[in-house]
């Protein structure tokens, strides 16, 4: 096994060096290509050493242990921890796309081993690189032709936030508007090509050594999404389209969703100037309460917004972690709920969006409708339609809901609720560890857009946990209602004959009655049943 690891690493190095030479030879700007390719050897060397170390650690630590035994489980847990720390250090040392990779891993709970998720989650959103003022000035000079001090009346040289791909500065325009200026880290557009290539080589090498380790889909996803995320004009287009979707397709909550205005005359592919937002981060519970807003109302609004995007718009913000969502009281709103103000959700960072084609969108809506209503037959039907296969449909349902199969098909009210206790969590973690090869196979089968929905779900679960301690019953009522609306609307589009429309209307009425009984009356019957003897 160690010989295989050494062979894979040697091959990766040879291909990397050869690729760098080819890049320089064929480039229209050899000097620039040479500068970029100087990043390749140290990056590839670090990648190769990390991959070889991880491969050897797994092979050595698990050698001679019976799979599934306590000794094997303990050894694997410790190996996961060591390997996660090695990968974390690699991401920070290489920076750029590597940090984006680490953030992807941090948001794929139960899809990758828990040790990797927790290690990445504790650091990847808090320890991002910061570009120097000179680097920021260089980006402005190259992209806009002027230094930021001239472009703006005031420009704060100290960033208020920094992420994997960019950092944000506060500025004031010459006409007195306060703005947030997102500036891409220098050379990232160029080095990202090398980063993706080296990550691809290492992941393929690890897959060659460990056939059950198949995360090539993650590299494919980053290869597809990175160029779009690095083009801030594309981000501006996404934000405009998102806002239009809410106004046209979800007018009932459009006023509760806000997207900062973009100043295109002060923007480029690497600089995005936006309206500055004075609001609270979505998980700042104390700040939200101080603003006169109930956290549960924020949770409900976030769930409604993303249910509408996923099931109706088919154009989904796929990076909804806490730093990308802010909350403020709904402006010019005189209505209050028992003294509490209504919230307005501000969506930031529109670089990563995914579009679901109509068939995938309706099948996914139908699957979630079935999951909430514990319809075992429909769960299997739509899981198969989405690519999970008959043999892995139960596993797919578990990954989507973070619940074991017996809870997924339990007809009790609130069978999918995640209330913050560790019972179901520990059970699912155990299953995730035992069925790692099957999970890898499931991820290989599913369309990549569904894999991004898994990431989006995990981000939303994390936000709900911070706001209300879990995923409450109201969140599943929202999912059920919006998914049903999407399914019935699709039926109306397909069937225009009057009799068909009447039948669809009747189905909607019956479903509304069912949802009312299930979500409004069901909890009371459930509590009454618990109080009855026997």
QUIHU-V815683 format. One record per residue. N is the residue number from 0. SS is DSSP state (2 for helix, 1 for strand, 0 for the rest). PHI is phi in radians with two decimals (none if undefined). PSI is psi in whole degrees, 0 to 359 (999 if undefined). Layout:
BEGIN
n->N ss->SS phi->PHI psi->PSI
n->N ss->SS phi->PHI psi->PSI
END
This chain:
BEGIN
n->0 ss->0 phi->none psi->317
n->1 ss->2 phi->-1.10 psi->324
n->2 ss->2 phi->-1.13 psi->322
n->3 ss->2 phi->-1.12 psi->318
n->4 ss->2 phi->-1.09 psi->315
n->5 ss->2 phi->-1.11 psi->320
n->6 ss->2 phi->-1.13 psi->318
n->7 ss->2 phi->-1.13 psi->318
n->8 ss->2 phi->-1.14 psi->317
n->9 ss->2 phi->-1.06 psi->318
n->10 ss->2 phi->-1.10 psi->317
n->11 ss->2 phi->-1.06 psi->316
n->12 ss->2 phi->-1.09 psi->316
n->13 ss->2 phi->-1.11 psi->317
n->14 ss->2 phi->-1.16 psi->322
n->15 ss->2 phi->-1.13 psi->313
n->16 ss->2 phi->-1.11 psi->317
n->17 ss->2 phi->-1.12 psi->320
n->18 ss->2 phi->-1.14 psi->321
n->19 ss->2 phi->-1.10 psi->317
n->20 ss->2 phi->-1.09 psi->319
n->21 ss->2 phi->-1.13 psi->322
n->22 ss->2 phi->-1.07 psi->314
n->23 ss->2 phi->-1.12 psi->317
n->24 ss->2 phi->-1.16 psi->327
n->25 ss->2 phi->-1.75 psi->356
n->26 ss->0 phi->-1.27 psi->147
n->27 ss->0 phi->-1.30 psi->341
n->28 ss->0 phi->-2.23 psi->80
n->29 ss->2 phi->-1.00 psi->325
n->30 ss->2 phi->-1.12 psi->315
n->31 ss->2 phi->-1.15 psi->318
n->32 ss->2 phi->-1.09 psi->321
n->33 ss->2 phi->-1.13 psi->319
n->34 ss->2 phi->-1.10 psi->318
n->35 ss->2 phi->-1.14 psi->317
n->36 ss->2 phi->-1.26 psi->347
n->37 ss->2 phi->-1.16 psi->339
n->38 ss->2 phi->-1.30 psi->340
n->39 ss->2 phi->-1.20 psi->307
n->40 ss->2 phi->-1.00 psi->310
n->41 ss->2 phi->-1.12 psi->323
n->42 ss->2 phi->-1.13 psi->312
n->43 ss->2 phi->-1.16 psi->325
n->44 ss->2 phi->-1.13 psi->314
n->45 ss->2 phi->-1.08 psi->318
n->46 ss->2 phi->-1.04 psi->314
n->47 ss->2 phi->-1.15 psi->317
n->48 ss->2 phi->-1.11 psi->317
n->49 ss->2 phi->-1.09 psi->315
n->50 ss->2 phi->-1.10 psi->316
n->51 ss->2 phi->-1.14 psi->320
n->52 ss->2 phi->-1.13 psi->315
n->53 ss->2 phi->-1.11 psi->314
n->54 ss->2 phi->-1.05 psi->315
n->55 ss->2 phi->-1.15 psi->320
n->56 ss->2 phi->-1.08 psi->314
n->57 ss->2 phi->-1.09 psi->315
n->58 ss->2 phi->-1.12 psi->315
n->59 ss->2 phi->-1.26 psi->316
n->60 ss->2 phi->-1.23 psi->329
n->61 ss->0 phi->-1.72 psi->2
n->62 ss->0 phi->-1.10 psi->127
n->63 ss->0 phi->1.39 psi->359
n->64 ss->0 phi->-1.62 psi->143
n->65 ss->0 phi->-1.32 psi->121
n->66 ss->0 phi->-0.96 psi->131
n->67 ss->0 phi->1.65 psi->343
n->68 ss->0 phi->-1.26 psi->163
n->69 ss->2 phi->-1.08 psi->320
n->70 ss->2 phi->-1.09 psi->320
n->71 ss->2 phi->-1.17 psi->317
n->72 ss->2 phi->-1.10 psi->316
n->73 ss->2 phi->-1.11 psi->316
n->74 ss->2 phi->-1.14 psi->321
n->75 ss->2 phi->-1.18 psi->321
n->76 ss->2 phi->-1.05 psi->312
n->77 ss->2 phi->-1.14 psi->323
n->78 ss->2 phi->-1.18 psi->319
n->79 ss->2 phi->-1.00 psi->315
n->80 ss->2 phi->-1.09 psi->312
n->81 ss->2 phi->-1.08 psi->317
n->82 ss->2 phi->-1.19 psi->323
n->83 ss->2 phi->-1.11 psi->321
n->84 ss->2 phi->-1.18 psi->323
n->85 ss->2 phi->-1.11 psi->316
n->86 ss->2 phi->-1.16 psi->320
n->87 ss->2 phi->-1.06 psi->314
n->88 ss->2 phi->-1.10 psi->321
n->89 ss->2 phi->-1.09 psi->317
n->90 ss->2 phi->-1.07 psi->317
n->91 ss->2 phi->-1.24 psi->323
n->92 ss->2 phi->-1.24 psi->323
n->93 ss->2 phi->-1.48 psi->327
n->94 ss->0 phi->1.20 psi->190
n->95 ss->0 phi->1.00 psi->236
n->96 ss->2 phi->-1.06 psi->331
n->97 ss->2 phi->-1.11 psi->322
n->98 ss->2 phi->-1.18 psi->322
n->99 ss->2 phi->-1.06 psi->320
n->100 ss->2 phi->-1.07 psi->315
n->101 ss->2 phi->-1.07 psi->323
n->102 ss->2 phi->-1.20 psi->323
n->103 ss->2 phi->-1.04 psi->313
n->104 ss->2 phi->-1.08 psi->321
n->105 ss->2 phi->-1.11 psi->340
n->106 ss->0 phi->-1.91 psi->20
n->107 ss->0 phi->-2.11 psi->57
n->108 ss->1 phi->-1.06 psi->135
n->109 ss->0 phi->1.23 psi->350
n->110 ss->0 phi->-1.52 psi->324
n->111 ss->1 phi->-2.05 psi->161
n->112 ss->0 phi->-0.94 psi->143
n->113 ss->2 phi->-0.97 psi->324
n->114 ss->2 phi->-1.06 psi->322
n->115 ss->2 phi->-1.21 psi->316
n->116 ss->2 phi->-1.06 psi->310
n->117 ss->2 phi->-1.15 psi->319
n->118 ss->2 phi->-1.08 psi->314
n->119 ss->2 phi->-1.23 psi->322
n->120 ss->2 phi->-1.14 psi->326
n->121 ss->0 phi->-1.26 psi->346
n->122 ss->0 phi->-2.30 psi->327
n->123 ss->0 phi->-1.17 psi->333
n->124 ss->0 phi->-1.62 psi->357
n->125 ss->0 phi->-2.06 psi->342
n->126 ss->0 phi->-2.14 psi->57
n->127 ss->0 phi->-1.55 psi->157
n->128 ss->0 phi->-1.17 psi->155
n->129 ss->0 phi->-2.17 psi->124
n->130 ss->0 phi->-1.37 psi->147
n->131 ss->0 phi->-1.27 psi->163
n->132 ss->2 phi->-1.06 psi->322
n->133 ss->2 phi->-1.10 psi->321
n->134 ss->2 phi->-1.15 psi->319
n->135 ss->2 phi->-1.10 psi->316
n->136 ss->2 phi->-1.09 psi->324
n->137 ss->2 phi->-1.12 psi->319
n->138 ss->2 phi->-1.10 psi->316
n->139 ss->2 phi->-1.09 psi->314
n->140 ss->2 phi->-1.07 psi->320
n->141 ss->2 phi->-1.32 psi->320
n->142 ss->2 phi->-1.53 psi->322
n->143 ss->0 phi->-1.93 psi->340
n->144 ss->0 phi->1.59 psi->358
n->145 ss->0 phi->-2.37 psi->158
n->146 ss->0 phi->-1.36 psi->154
n->147 ss->2 phi->-1.04 psi->330
n->148 ss->2 phi->-1.12 psi->335
n->149 ss->2 phi->-1.61 psi->326
n->150 ss->2 phi->-1.14 psi->323
n->151 ss->0 phi->-2.05 psi->155
n->152 ss->0 phi->-1.19 psi->323
n->153 ss->1 phi->-2.43 psi->143
n->154 ss->1 phi->-2.51 psi->115
n->155 ss->0 phi->-1.32 psi->119
n->156 ss->0 phi->-1.24 psi->343
n->157 ss->0 phi->-1.67 psi->120
n->158 ss->0 phi->-1.19 psi->146
n->159 ss->0 phi->-1.53 psi->345
n->160 ss->1 phi->-2.79 psi->152
n->161 ss->1 phi->-2.44 psi->138
n->162 ss->0 phi->-2.20 psi->187
n->163 ss->0 phi->-1.14 psi->326
n->164 ss->0 phi->-1.88 psi->340
n->165 ss->1 phi->-2.77 psi->173
n->166 ss->1 phi->-2.36 psi->162
n->167 ss->1 phi->-2.09 psi->130
n->168 ss->1 phi->-2.01 psi->150
n->169 ss->1 phi->-1.62 psi->137
n->170 ss->1 phi->-2.52 psi->169
n->171 ss->1 phi->-2.22 psi->129
n->172 ss->0 phi->-1.29 psi->169
n->173 ss->0 phi->-1.20 psi->344
n->174 ss->0 phi->-1.76 psi->16
n->175 ss->0 phi->1.59 psi->8
n->176 ss->0 phi->-1.49 psi->134
n->177 ss->1 phi->-1.44 psi->128
n->178 ss->1 phi->-2.31 psi->160
n->179 ss->1 phi->-1.88 psi->127
n->180 ss->1 phi->-1.97 psi->114
n->181 ss->1 phi->-1.62 psi->120
n->182 ss->1 phi->-2.09 psi->125
n->183 ss->1 phi->-1.21 psi->144
n->184 ss->0 phi->-1.09 psi->136
n->185 ss->0 phi->-1.05 psi->143
n->186 ss->0 phi->1.17 psi->4
n->187 ss->2 phi->-1.14 psi->322
n->188 ss->2 phi->-1.04 psi->322
n->189 ss->2 phi->-1.37 psi->313
n->190 ss->2 phi->-1.27 psi->341
n->191 ss->2 phi->-1.07 psi->326
n->192 ss->2 phi->-1.08 psi->316
n->193 ss->2 phi->-1.19 psi->317
n->194 ss->2 phi->-1.02 psi->313
n->195 ss->2 phi->-1.11 psi->319
n->196 ss->2 phi->-1.11 psi->317
n->197 ss->2 phi->-1.23 psi->320
n->198 ss->2 phi->-1.07 psi->318
n->199 ss->2 phi->-1.04 psi->316
n->200 ss->2 phi->-1.08 psi->316
n->201 ss->2 phi->-1.20 psi->316
n->202 ss->2 phi->-1.10 psi->320
n->203 ss->2 phi->-1.16 psi->324
n->204 ss->2 phi->-1.13 psi->317
n->205 ss->2 phi->-1.15 psi->323
n->206 ss->2 phi->-1.16 psi->326
n->207 ss->2 phi->-1.14 psi->321
n->208 ss->2 phi->-1.34 psi->315
n->209 ss->0 phi->-2.08 psi->94
n->210 ss->0 phi->-0.98 psi->332
n->211 ss->0 phi->-1.33 psi->345
n->212 ss->0 phi->-1.52 psi->92
n->213 ss->0 phi->-2.19 psi->86
n->214 ss->0 phi->-1.96 psi->32
n->215 ss->2 phi->-1.13 psi->333
n->216 ss->2 phi->-1.07 psi->327
n->217 ss->2 phi->-1.19 psi->321
n->218 ss->2 phi->-1.16 psi->318
n->219 ss->2 phi->-1.05 psi->320
n->220 ss->2 phi->-1.16 psi->316
n->221 ss->2 phi->-1.16 psi->321
n->222 ss->2 phi->-1.07 psi->323
n->223 ss->2 phi->-1.37 psi->320
n->224 ss->2 phi->-1.50 psi->331
n->225 ss->2 phi->-1.01 psi->312
n->226 ss->2 phi->-1.03 psi->325
n->227 ss->2 phi->-1.26 psi->319
n->228 ss->2 phi->-1.18 psi->333
n->229 ss->0 phi->-1.48 psi->354
n->230 ss->0 phi->-1.82 psi->100
n->231 ss->2 phi->-1.21 psi->340
n->232 ss->2 phi->-1.24 psi->328
n->233 ss->2 phi->-1.15 psi->321
n->234 ss->2 phi->-1.07 psi->319
n->235 ss->2 phi->-1.09 psi->319
n->236 ss->2 phi->-1.11 psi->318
n->237 ss->2 phi->-1.06 psi->317
n->238 ss->2 phi->-1.11 psi->320
n->239 ss->2 phi->-1.15 psi->318
n->240 ss->2 phi->-1.16 psi->320
n->241 ss->2 phi->-1.04 psi->315
n->242 ss->2 phi->-1.14 psi->319
n->243 ss->2 phi->-1.09 psi->320
n->244 ss->2 phi->-1.04 psi->316
n->245 ss->2 phi->-1.14 psi->321
n->246 ss->2 phi->-1.21 psi->324
n->247 ss->2 phi->-1.55 psi->317
n->248 ss->2 phi->-1.75 psi->339
n->249 ss->0 phi->-2.38 psi->56
n->250 ss->0 phi->-1.10 psi->338
n->251 ss->0 phi->-1.20 psi->340
n->252 ss->0 phi->-2.16 psi->7
n->253 ss->2 phi->-1.02 psi->322
n->254 ss->2 phi->-1.19 psi->340
n->255 ss->2 phi->-1.54 psi->358
n->256 ss->1 phi->-2.01 psi->132
n->257 ss->1 phi->-2.30 psi->138
n->258 ss->1 phi->-2.19 psi->125
n->259 ss->0 phi->-0.99 psi->141
n->260 ss->0 phi->-1.14 psi->139
n->261 ss->1 phi->-1.81 psi->134
n->262 ss->0 phi->-1.72 psi->94
n->263 ss->2 phi->-1.14 psi->331
n->264 ss->2 phi->-1.23 psi->347
n->265 ss->2 phi->-2.03 psi->24
n->266 ss->0 phi->-2.24 psi->164
n->267 ss->0 phi->-2.64 psi->189
n->268 ss->0 phi->-1.17 psi->343
n->269 ss->0 phi->-2.12 psi->2
n->270 ss->1 phi->-2.32 psi->128
n->271 ss->1 phi->-2.24 psi->115
n->272 ss->1 phi->-1.77 psi->123
n->273 ss->1 phi->-2.26 psi->161
n->274 ss->1 phi->-1.01 psi->134
n->275 ss->0 phi->-1.36 psi->133
n->276 ss->0 phi->-1.91 psi->125
n->277 ss->0 phi->-1.73 psi->94
n->278 ss->0 phi->-2.68 psi->174
n->279 ss->1 phi->-1.69 psi->145
n->280 ss->1 phi->-1.09 psi->145
n->281 ss->0 phi->-1.06 psi->335
n->282 ss->0 phi->-1.75 psi->8
n->283 ss->0 phi->-1.43 psi->81
n->284 ss->2 phi->-1.06 psi->316
n->285 ss->2 phi->-1.10 psi->314
n->286 ss->2 phi->-1.09 psi->322
n->287 ss->2 phi->-1.15 psi->316
n->288 ss->2 phi->-1.14 psi->320
n->289 ss->2 phi->-1.09 psi->332
n->290 ss->0 phi->-1.43 psi->1
n->291 ss->0 phi->1.47 psi->24
n->292 ss->1 phi->-2.05 psi->139
n->293 ss->0 phi->-1.42 psi->132
n->294 ss->2 phi->-1.00 psi->326
n->295 ss->2 phi->-1.14 psi->327
n->296 ss->2 phi->-1.21 psi->325
n->297 ss->2 phi->-1.14 psi->314
n->298 ss->2 phi->-1.00 psi->314
n->299 ss->2 phi->-1.10 psi->320
n->300 ss->2 phi->-1.17 psi->316
n->301 ss->2 phi->-1.04 psi->315
n->302 ss->2 phi->-1.10 psi->318
n->303 ss->2 phi->-1.13 psi->316
n->304 ss->2 phi->-1.04 psi->314
n->305 ss->2 phi->-1.38 psi->332
n->306 ss->2 phi->-1.11 psi->318
n->307 ss->2 phi->-1.09 psi->316
n->308 ss->2 phi->-1.08 psi->314
n->309 ss->2 phi->-1.27 psi->309
n->310 ss->2 phi->-1.56 psi->336
n->311 ss->2 phi->-1.93 psi->311
n->312 ss->2 phi->-1.30 psi->320
n->313 ss->0 phi->1.23 psi->16
n->314 ss->1 phi->-2.32 psi->106
n->315 ss->1 phi->-2.11 psi->130
n->316 ss->1 phi->-1.20 psi->114
n->317 ss->0 phi->-1.80 psi->19
n->318 ss->0 phi->-2.40 psi->55
n->319 ss->0 phi->-1.52 psi->49
n->320 ss->0 phi->-1.34 psi->171
n->321 ss->2 phi->-1.04 psi->327
n->322 ss->2 phi->-1.26 psi->346
n->323 ss->2 phi->-1.77 psi->8
n->324 ss->1 phi->-2.37 psi->136
n->325 ss->1 phi->-2.24 psi->160
n->326 ss->1 phi->-2.29 psi->139
n->327 ss->1 phi->-2.55 psi->163
n->328 ss->1 phi->-1.09 psi->143
n->329 ss->0 phi->-1.04 psi->118
n->330 ss->0 phi->-1.06 psi->145
n->331 ss->0 phi->0.92 psi->39
n->332 ss->0 phi->-1.90 psi->118
n->333 ss->0 phi->-1.56 psi->347
n->334 ss->0 phi->-1.39 psi->141
n->335 ss->1 phi->-2.39 psi->147
n->336 ss->1 phi->-1.79 psi->102
n->337 ss->0 phi->0.90 psi->44
n->338 ss->0 phi->1.56 psi->351
n->339 ss->1 phi->-1.65 psi->144
n->340 ss->1 phi->-1.45 psi->153
n->341 ss->0 phi->-1.42 psi->141
n->342 ss->1 phi->-1.51 psi->155
n->343 ss->1 phi->-2.14 psi->129
n->344 ss->1 phi->-1.61 psi->125
n->345 ss->1 phi->-1.84 psi->120
n->346 ss->1 phi->-1.69 psi->128
n->347 ss->0 phi->-2.05 psi->169
n->348 ss->0 phi->0.93 psi->83
n->349 ss->0 phi->-1.75 psi->29
n->350 ss->0 phi->-1.30 psi->327
n->351 ss->0 phi->-1.94 psi->100
n->352 ss->1 phi->-2.13 psi->151
n->353 ss->1 phi->-2.25 psi->143
n->354 ss->1 phi->-1.91 psi->125
n->355 ss->0 phi->-1.62 psi->127
n->356 ss->0 phi->-1.16 psi->164
n->357 ss->2 phi->-1.02 psi->317
n->358 ss->2 phi->-1.12 psi->314
n->359 ss->2 phi->-1.12 psi->319
n->360 ss->2 phi->-1.07 psi->314
n->361 ss->2 phi->-1.25 psi->321
n->362 ss->2 phi->-1.13 psi->322
n->363 ss->2 phi->-1.20 psi->319
n->364 ss->2 phi->-1.09 psi->318
n->365 ss->2 phi->-1.13 psi->323
n->366 ss->2 phi->-1.14 psi->315
n->367 ss->2 phi->-1.18 psi->325
n->368 ss->2 phi->-1.04 psi->316
n->369 ss->2 phi->-1.16 psi->322
n->370 ss->2 phi->-1.12 psi->315
n->371 ss->2 phi->-1.15 psi->323
n->372 ss->0 phi->-1.61 psi->6
n->373 ss->0 phi->0.98 psi->42
n->374 ss->0 phi->-1.58 psi->94
n->375 ss->2 phi->-1.03 psi->317
n->376 ss->2 phi->-1.10 psi->315
n->377 ss->2 phi->-1.22 psi->326
n->378 ss->2 phi->-1.02 psi->314
n->379 ss->2 phi->-1.15 psi->316
n->380 ss->2 phi->-1.02 psi->311
n->381 ss->2 phi->-1.43 psi->337
n->382 ss->2 phi->-1.15 psi->318
n->383 ss->2 phi->-1.14 psi->318
n->384 ss->2 phi->-1.09 psi->330
n->385 ss->0 phi->-1.51 psi->359
n->386 ss->0 phi->1.87 psi->1
n->387 ss->0 phi->-1.24 psi->331
n->388 ss->0 phi->1.53 psi->156
n->389 ss->0 phi->-1.13 psi->330
n->390 ss->0 phi->-1.39 psi->340
n->391 ss->0 phi->-2.10 psi->14
n->392 ss->2 phi->-1.14 psi->324
n->393 ss->2 phi->-1.18 psi->322
n->394 ss->2 phi->-1.15 psi->319
n->395 ss->2 phi->-1.06 psi->316
n->396 ss->2 phi->-1.07 psi->321
n->397 ss->2 phi->-1.16 psi->320
n->398 ss->2 phi->-1.17 psi->321
n->399 ss->2 phi->-1.17 psi->319
n->400 ss->2 phi->-1.74 psi->347
n->401 ss->0 phi->1.06 psi->34
n->402 ss->0 phi->-2.25 psi->146
n->403 ss->0 phi->-1.17 psi->159
n->404 ss->2 phi->-1.01 psi->321
n->405 ss->2 phi->-1.13 psi->332
n->406 ss->2 phi->-1.39 psi->325
n->407 ss->2 phi->-1.05 psi->319
n->408 ss->0 phi->-1.71 psi->10
n->409 ss->0 phi->-1.28 psi->121
n->410 ss->0 phi->-1.30 psi->358
n->411 ss->0 phi->-1.10 psi->150
n->412 ss->0 phi->-1.11 psi->136
n->413 ss->0 phi->1.32 psi->25
n->414 ss->0 phi->-1.17 psi->342
n->415 ss->0 phi->-1.79 psi->1
n->416 ss->0 phi->-1.08 psi->133
n->417 ss->1 phi->-1.86 psi->107
n->418 ss->0 phi->-1.82 psi->15
n->419 ss->0 phi->1.61 psi->349
n->420 ss->0 phi->-1.38 psi->167
n->421 ss->0 phi->-1.71 psi->2
n->422 ss->2 phi->-1.15 psi->299
n->423 ss->2 phi->-1.11 psi->323
n->424 ss->2 phi->-1.03 psi->313
n->425 ss->2 phi->-1.13 psi->322
n->426 ss->2 phi->-1.14 psi->316
n->427 ss->2 phi->-1.17 psi->322
n->428 ss->2 phi->-1.08 psi->321
n->429 ss->2 phi->-1.11 psi->315
n->430 ss->2 phi->-1.09 psi->319
n->431 ss->2 phi->-1.07 psi->322
n->432 ss->2 phi->-1.24 psi->318
n->433 ss->2 phi->-1.25 psi->326
n->434 ss->0 phi->-1.90 psi->33
n->435 ss->2 phi->-0.98 psi->315
n->436 ss->2 phi->-1.07 psi->321
n->437 ss->2 phi->-1.18 psi->323
n->438 ss->2 phi->-1.12 psi->318
n->439 ss->2 phi->-1.05 psi->319
n->440 ss->2 phi->-1.16 psi->320
n->441 ss->2 phi->-1.05 psi->315
n->442 ss->2 phi->-1.13 psi->327
n->443 ss->2 phi->-1.16 psi->324
n->444 ss->2 phi->-1.35 psi->323
n->445 ss->0 phi->-1.22 psi->147
n->446 ss->0 phi->-1.07 psi->146
n->447 ss->2 phi->-1.08 psi->330
n->448 ss->2 phi->-1.12 psi->327
n->449 ss->2 phi->-1.25 psi->325
n->450 ss->2 phi->-1.08 psi->323
n->451 ss->2 phi->-1.23 psi->331
n->452 ss->2 phi->-1.16 psi->325
n->453 ss->2 phi->-1.06 psi->316
n->454 ss->2 phi->-1.10 psi->316
n->455 ss->2 phi->-1.07 psi->316
n->456 ss->2 phi->-1.01 psi->317
n->457 ss->2 phi->-1.16 psi->320
n->458 ss->2 phi->-1.04 psi->316
n->459 ss->2 phi->-1.18 psi->323
n->460 ss->2 phi->-1.07 psi->319
n->461 ss->2 phi->-1.12 psi->319
n->462 ss->2 phi->-1.13 psi->315
n->463 ss->2 phi->-1.08 psi->322
n->464 ss->2 phi->-1.10 psi->318
n->465 ss->2 phi->-1.18 psi->325
n->466 ss->2 phi->-1.43 psi->315
n->467 ss->2 phi->-2.30 psi->10
n->468 ss->0 phi->1.42 psi->15
n->469 ss->0 phi->2.76 psi->197
n->470 ss->1 phi->-1.83 psi->104
n->471 ss->0 phi->-1.32 psi->171
n->472 ss->2 phi->-1.03 psi->324
n->473 ss->2 phi->-1.03 psi->326
n->474 ss->2 phi->-1.15 psi->324
n->475 ss->2 phi->-1.35 psi->331
n->476 ss->2 phi->-1.12 psi->319
n->477 ss->2 phi->-1.07 psi->313
n->478 ss->2 phi->-1.03 psi->314
n->479 ss->2 phi->-1.08 psi->314
n->480 ss->2 phi->-1.18 psi->314
n->481 ss->2 phi->-1.21 psi->320
n->482 ss->2 phi->-1.14 psi->321
n->483 ss->2 phi->-1.11 psi->316
n->484 ss->2 phi->-1.02 psi->318
n->485 ss->2 phi->-1.14 psi->318
n->486 ss->2 phi->-1.14 psi->315
n->487 ss->2 phi->-1.18 psi->323
n->488 ss->2 phi->-1.11 psi->321
n->489 ss->2 phi->-1.11 psi->322
n->490 ss->2 phi->-1.13 psi->320
n->491 ss->2 phi->-1.13 psi->324
n->492 ss->2 phi->-1.16 psi->322
n->493 ss->2 phi->-1.34 psi->327
n->494 ss->0 phi->-2.08 psi->105
n->495 ss->0 phi->-1.74 psi->348
n->496 ss->0 phi->-1.13 psi->142
n->497 ss->2 phi->-0.98 psi->314
n->498 ss->2 phi->-1.09 psi->319
n->499 ss->2 phi->-1.10 psi->317
n->500 ss->2 phi->-1.08 psi->322
n->501 ss->2 phi->-1.15 psi->318
n->502 ss->2 phi->-1.11 psi->319
n->503 ss->2 phi->-1.11 psi->318
n->504 ss->2 phi->-1.06 psi->319
n->505 ss->2 phi->-1.12 psi->320
n->506 ss->2 phi->-1.09 psi->321
n->507 ss->2 phi->-1.11 psi->317
n->508 ss->2 phi->-1.08 psi->314
n->509 ss->2 phi->-1.13 psi->323
n->510 ss->2 phi->-1.19 psi->322
n->511 ss->2 phi->-1.08 psi->318
n->512 ss->2 phi->-1.10 psi->316
n->513 ss->2 phi->-1.09 psi->316
n->514 ss->2 phi->-1.15 psi->323
n->515 ss->2 phi->-1.10 psi->312
n->516 ss->2 phi->-1.11 psi->321
n->517 ss->2 phi->-1.23 psi->312
n->518 ss->2 phi->-1.64 psi->333
n->519 ss->2 phi->-1.70 psi->317
n->520 ss->2 phi->-1.65 psi->329
n->521 ss->2 phi->-0.94 psi->311
n->522 ss->2 phi->-1.01 psi->325
n->523 ss->2 phi->-1.22 psi->318
n->524 ss->2 phi->-1.10 psi->322
n->525 ss->2 phi->-1.13 psi->316
n->526 ss->2 phi->-1.15 psi->321
n->527 ss->2 phi->-1.12 psi->319
n->528 ss->2 phi->-1.08 psi->322
n->529 ss->2 phi->-1.16 psi->331
n->530 ss->2 phi->-1.43 psi->338
n->531 ss->0 phi->-1.26 psi->143
n->532 ss->0 phi->-1.19 psi->148
n->533 ss->0 phi->1.33 psi->999
END
